[in-house]
Amino acid sequence: MGFQDSPNGKSTPEDRAIETSRGHVTFICGRAGVCALGAVVAKHNSDERLCDQYISKLKEIKLPRDLPNELLYGRVGSLWACSFLNKNIGKDTISSNHTRPVVDGIIKSGRRLVNKGRCLLMYEWHGKKYWGAAHGVPGIMHVLMDTELKPDEVEDVKGTLRYMIQNSLPSGNYPSGEGSESDRLVHWCHGASGVALTLMKAAEVFGDEEFVKAAMDAGEVVWDRGLLERVGICHGISGNTYVFLAFYRLASKVEYLYKAKAFASFLLNKSQRLIS
């Protein structure tokens, strides 16, 4: 299969998949994700021609000027697709020449919204300064750590994460947005789960012990409060289970694999009731 029209003049499945996602440009919610995943699958199937076509299609994606910065629908979401390709196909599959202008825009935007110097990078989505991974600071920091950052940008990312750690809730959970005192949500898109994954990434990239400890503390919140009433990744048990799998990959401690299995077993046993 390729991107050319089939002999009967009809579009290929690849064309239709990309066309369907044309309104969005990110890894999770858009054509960048279709292209990135398609390229990796083609690579594993030893179809170099199709792999190259998917990569070319991704490089052709133009980001709207009014695109937000967040992970789900924004500029960081498009960077995530590039990072996925570089990890799974090879370094510089998508070069820094392609990604650097996007990183520049994200850093510039974050510095413009700083909170009187207390936080080094801050972002808004729909007029709110979110702290959740899907629309806010943790998701943005997570993807930025996969890019080539300048020394001052590295310090901005570190300082932003430290600001979040210092302003966590008394329970150890994290608020959904700047200034919020609500301590209700514990899932990937809002709360400790998404923050824990970002702090684990920081521990891996920077090696700072403070990020290791903060990640572990956030993980304890997920273990204590993470068995939710929903089953999905974004705001359900599945997403919280992934936190422990990520801990296990980072630290190779069997306790995290046990915790992941415990959450997965609960999900398996209760899924029909939860879904209904």
N, C-alpha and C positions, 0 to 999 in steps of 0.2 A: 504494500500500500504506500502511496505517496500523497502529496498535496495536489498533484495534477488531477484534472477531471478524468473520470473513468471513461472507458470507450463509449459508453452510452450517453455521455454528456452530463452525468450526474456527479455531484460533489462527493468526495470521499468522506468516510467517518471522521478523519482528522479535521478536515475543513469544517464539517458541521459542528464538531465539539468546540473548536475555536470561535466559530461564528456565534454560537449560542452564548459564549462568555464575553462577547465583545464589549459589553457595557462596563465590565470591571477589569482591572489590570493587575490583580495581586495573586499571590501564591494560593491562598485559601479560597478566595472568591473572585476568580477571574482567569483570563486567558493566559497570563504568565504561569499559573499553576498547571494548566493543561499542557502548555509547551514544555515546561520543565519536567513534569512527570513523563510525558510522552517521549522526550529525549532520553531520559534514563532507562525507560523500558526498552526503547529501540536499541540503546547501547548494550543492554544485557542480552538482547536477542541477536546481537552482532549485525544489526542493520545500520551500518554507518551512514548510508544515504538518508534514511528517514531521520536518524538522530540529528544530522546536520541541518535538515529542513526544519525540524522543531526548534533548534537553536537559532536559526536565522529568523524564524517567525517571532521568537521571543525578543530578539534584538530590534525588530521592527516596531515593537510596541512603543507608542508615544504616550507619555504621562501628561494628563491634563494639567494646566497651570494651577488650577484651583484644587488640586488633589490634596486631601489632608495628609498628615504624616503617619497616622497610626497603622497598626499591623493588618487589620482585617480588610480594610478597603483602601489604604493609603500608600504613600511612597515606600514606607518600610516594607509593606507587603510585597511590593515589586522587587525590592532588594533581596527579600527572603528567597524568592525564586532563583535569583542569580546565585546566591550562596548555595542553594540546594544543588544546582548544576556543578558548581566548582567542587563541592564535596564528593559528588557521586560520579562525575565524569572525569574531572581533572582540574588542577589549579589553572586559573586564567582561561577557563572555558568561556567565561564572561569576564573580560579584562577590567582592570580598575579604570581604564579610560572610559568605559561604558558606565560604571557605577559611581565614579567619583563625583560627577556633577549632582547626582541624587543625594549622596552623602553630604555634600556641601550645603545643599538646600535644607536638609533636615537639621544639621548643626546650626545653621544660621537662624532658622525658625525657632529652635529650642532656646538659643541665647536671647532671642528677642522677647521671650515670654518669661524670663526669670523672675522669681519672686523676691524683689528687693535684695538680690545678692545671696539669699539663703540657699537657693537651689540653682545649680549651674545650667541645667537644661530643663525646660518645661514645655508642655504641649497642650493644645486644646482640641477637642472634637465636639462639634455642635455646641460650642460656647462653654464647655465644662473641662476643667483640668482633671482628667481621669488618671487614676493610679492602677487601673486594671490592665492586664496584659493585652487584651484584645484591642482596646481603643486608647491606651494611655502609655505612661512612661516605661513600665517594665518591658512591654513588647518592643518598644522602640530601642531601648538600651540593649536588649537581647540581640537584635539583628545588627545593630551598629558594632557590637563586639565581634561579629563575623567579617567585618570589613577592615581595610587598611586605614587606620586612624593616625592622624598626626599626634605628636606628644601632647599638645595642649588639649586636643579632643579626647585623648585617653583620660586625662585628668578631669575633664568635664563629665565624662561617663562615670568615673569612680566617685566624683563628688556628688553626682546626682543620686547614685545608689546609696551613698552614705547618708544623704539627706532623708531618703525614704526609710532607711533603717532607724535613724534617730527619731523619726516621727511615726513609727509604727504604733499601733494601739496598745493599751496596757496588757491586753490578753496575748500579745504577740502577733495578732492578725494585722492586716493592712486595710486601710480605708479604701473605699471605691473611688474617692476623688480628693483633691486638695481641700483641706479644711473640714472634711466630713468626720464625724465622730461615731457614725454607725458601725456596729460590730456584728453584723448579721450575715454577711456573705463570705463563704469559704469555697471558692471554685476558681477555675482557670481565668475566666474573663474579669472577675473582681475578687480580690482577696488574696490570702496567703499562697494559694496554689500556683498562680501565675508568677507571683513575686519569687517564690522559692526556686522555680526553674531559672529565672533570670539571675538570681544570686548564685546558683550552682554554676551557671555559665561564667559569671564573674570570677568565681573561685578557680575555675579551670583555666581561664584566660590570664588572669592577673596573679593568681597564686597567693592572694592576701588572706590571712587567717580570719580577718574580720568578716569576709564574705562567706567563708566556710561556716563559721559559727552562726551567722545570720540566716543562711540557707537551712541549716539544721533546725534552728528555732522555728522557722516558718514551716518546715516539714512536720514538726511536732504538732503544730496547729492543725495541719491537714489530717494527721493521724487521729487526733482527738475529736475533730469536728467535721471530717470530710465525707462521712457516709450520708449522702444527700437523698432527696426524693426523686431526683432525675437521673437519667442514665448516660447522658451524652458527654462529649469531651469538653465543650465550652463551659457548661455550668452543671455538670453531673459527676457521677461517681467515676466514670471512665477517665475524665481529665485528672481527677485527684489520684487515681491509681497510677497514672503516668508519672506523677511526681516521684513515687517510690522506685519506679523502673529507672528514672533518670539518676536518682541517688545511687542506685546499685551500679549503674554503668560508670559513675564517677568514682565511687569509693570501694566497689567490689565487696561490700559487707553484706553477709547473708541476711541480716535483720531487715534490710530494705526489700530484698526479694520476698521475704516472708510477708512483709506488710503489703506489698503489691498483690501477692497471692491471696491474702486475707480479703482485701477489697474486691478483687476479681471474683472470689468465691461468693461473697455477699451479693455481688451484682448478678452472677449466674443464678443463684438460688432465688433471688427476689425480683428478677427482671420483669417477669410477666405481670406481677402485681404492681410494680412501679410504673410500667408502661400503661397499664389499664387505668 
